[in-house]
Amino acid sequence: AQVISRCVGAMRATKRREREIASVPELEDLHEKLKRLRLRPTIAQMRLQQEARAFADSIGDSAVSIEAANLKATLQFVLPTGELGVFEAVCPCQYPHRPPRLLQLSPVAPLPHFRYKPGSCDLVLDVLAECSWLPIFGLDKVLDALQEEVCGIREMELG
């Protein structure tokens, strides 16, 4: 009897959670797509979907495209050299509790003032360190940190 009551309680909580998710308009598309596949969206996917909606309204000279289902985002902006910088943020399943990895896709050659993990194209930013990342941070914080790094490069070149 105790096991049955636990199962019934868990089923009710799951149904309640599904109703809460379905009531948020920006999550309906992802939720319906995953529901057809009999999958539930993860916290990371829901968070990225919300961030995609926020980015659509507030991006200036940068371009951001987010693939919530694949836990990836592409960040693009013009570098001080005049080239288009393309970076990919790959979020772990534990996002936003763990930081994303930031990969440089373009230009192919390492940029002189950026720090990289040894033997890879993973950028090293202070905000992406496990010890300094907070769940309240999002891709907007990553983009800000990346642009601050670029602004620092511009100041060094001008000074």
C-alpha positions as CSV (number, residue, x, y, z in Angstrom):
1,A,0.0,0.0,0.0
2,Q,2.9,2.3,0.8
3,V,4.6,1.6,-2.5
4,I,1.3,2.3,-4.4
5,S,0.8,5.6,-2.7
6,R,4.4,6.7,-3.5
7,C,3.8,5.8,-7.2
8,V,0.5,7.7,-7.3
9,G,2.2,10.7,-5.7
10,A,5.1,10.6,-8.2
11,M,2.6,10.3,-11.1
12,R,0.6,13.3,-9.8
13,A,3.9,15.4,-9.4
14,T,4.9,14.5,-13.0
15,K,1.5,15.5,-14.4
16,R,1.7,18.8,-12.4
17,R,5.2,19.5,-13.7
18,E,4.0,18.8,-17.3
19,R,1.1,21.3,-16.9
20,E,3.5,23.9,-15.5
21,I,5.9,23.5,-18.5
22,A,3.1,23.5,-21.0
23,S,1.7,26.7,-19.6
24,V,4.9,28.7,-20.5
25,P,4.4,29.8,-24.2
26,E,8.0,29.8,-25.2
27,L,8.5,26.2,-24.0
28,E,5.4,24.8,-25.7
29,D,7.2,24.2,-29.1
30,L,10.1,22.3,-27.5
31,H,7.8,20.4,-25.1
32,E,5.4,19.3,-27.9
33,K,8.3,18.2,-30.1
34,L,9.8,16.1,-27.3
35,K,6.4,14.8,-26.2
36,R,5.8,13.4,-29.7
37,L,9.1,11.5,-29.2
38,R,8.0,10.5,-25.7
39,L,10.9,12.5,-24.2
40,R,10.7,15.2,-21.6
41,P,12.8,18.4,-22.0
42,T,15.7,18.7,-19.6
43,I,16.2,21.7,-17.4
44,A,19.2,22.6,-19.7
45,Q,17.0,22.5,-22.8
46,M,14.2,24.6,-21.1
47,R,16.8,27.1,-19.9
48,L,18.4,27.5,-23.3
49,Q,14.9,27.9,-24.9
50,Q,14.2,30.8,-22.5
51,E,17.6,32.3,-23.2
52,A,16.9,32.1,-27.0
53,R,13.7,34.1,-26.5
54,A,15.6,36.7,-24.4
55,F,18.4,37.0,-27.0
56,A,15.9,37.6,-29.8
57,D,14.9,40.9,-28.2
58,S,18.2,42.2,-26.9
59,I,21.1,41.5,-29.3
60,G,22.9,44.6,-30.8
61,D,25.9,44.0,-33.1
62,S,26.2,40.3,-32.2
63,A,24.4,37.3,-33.6
64,V,23.3,34.4,-31.4
65,S,21.6,31.2,-32.5
66,I,20.6,28.6,-30.0
67,E,19.8,25.0,-30.6
68,A,18.1,24.1,-27.3
69,A,17.5,20.4,-28.3
70,N,21.2,19.9,-29.0
71,L,22.4,22.1,-26.0
72,K,24.5,24.3,-28.4
73,A,24.7,28.0,-29.1
74,T,26.6,29.9,-31.8
75,L,27.9,33.3,-31.0
76,Q,29.2,35.6,-33.7
77,F,30.6,39.1,-33.7
78,V,33.3,41.2,-35.5
79,L,36.8,40.9,-34.0
80,P,39.4,43.7,-33.8
81,T,41.1,42.3,-36.8
82,G,38.0,42.9,-38.9
83,E,37.3,39.1,-39.2
84,L,34.0,37.5,-38.1
85,G,34.6,35.6,-34.9
86,V,32.4,32.5,-34.6
87,F,32.3,30.7,-31.3
88,E,30.2,27.7,-30.2
89,A,29.0,27.2,-26.6
90,V,28.4,23.6,-25.8
91,C,26.3,23.2,-22.7
92,P,26.6,20.1,-20.5
93,C,23.4,18.2,-19.5
94,Q,23.8,19.8,-16.0
95,Y,23.6,23.4,-17.5
96,P,23.0,25.9,-15.8
97,H,24.6,24.3,-12.8
98,R,27.8,23.6,-14.8
99,P,29.4,26.1,-17.3
100,P,29.4,25.5,-21.0
101,R,32.5,24.9,-23.1
102,L,33.4,27.7,-25.5
103,L,35.0,26.6,-28.8
104,Q,36.4,28.9,-31.4
105,L,35.2,27.9,-34.8
106,S,36.4,30.9,-36.9
107,P,39.0,32.1,-37.5
108,V,40.8,28.8,-37.5
109,A,44.1,30.1,-36.3
110,P,44.4,30.9,-32.5
111,L,43.9,34.5,-31.7
112,P,47.0,36.0,-30.1
113,H,45.5,37.4,-26.9
114,F,43.0,34.7,-26.1
115,R,43.8,31.9,-23.7
116,Y,43.1,28.3,-24.8
117,K,43.1,24.9,-23.1
118,P,46.3,23.1,-24.1
119,G,46.0,21.2,-27.4
120,S,42.4,22.4,-28.2
121,C,40.3,25.2,-29.5
122,D,38.5,25.6,-26.1
123,L,38.7,29.2,-24.9
124,V,39.6,29.8,-21.3
125,L,37.5,32.6,-19.7
126,D,37.4,33.3,-16.0
127,V,33.6,33.2,-15.9
128,L,33.7,29.6,-17.3
129,A,35.8,28.2,-14.5
130,E,34.0,25.7,-12.4
131,C,34.8,27.7,-9.2
132,S,33.4,31.0,-10.5
133,W,30.4,29.8,-12.5
134,L,27.0,30.3,-10.8
135,P,23.6,28.8,-12.0
136,I,22.2,32.4,-12.4
137,F,24.7,33.0,-15.2
138,G,23.7,32.3,-18.7
139,L,24.9,32.6,-22.3
140,D,24.5,36.3,-22.0
141,K,27.2,36.4,-19.3
142,V,29.4,34.2,-21.6
143,L,28.9,36.6,-24.5
144,D,29.6,39.6,-22.3
145,A,32.8,38.0,-21.0
146,L,33.9,37.1,-24.5
147,Q,33.3,40.7,-25.7
148,E,35.1,42.1,-22.7
149,E,38.1,39.9,-23.6
150,V,37.9,41.4,-27.2
151,C,37.6,44.9,-25.8
152,G,40.7,44.3,-23.7
153,I,42.5,43.2,-26.9
154,R,41.4,46.4,-28.6
155,E,42.7,48.6,-25.7
156,M,46.0,46.8,-25.8
157,E,46.4,47.3,-29.5
158,L,45.5,51.0,-29.2
159,G,47.6,51.7,-26.1
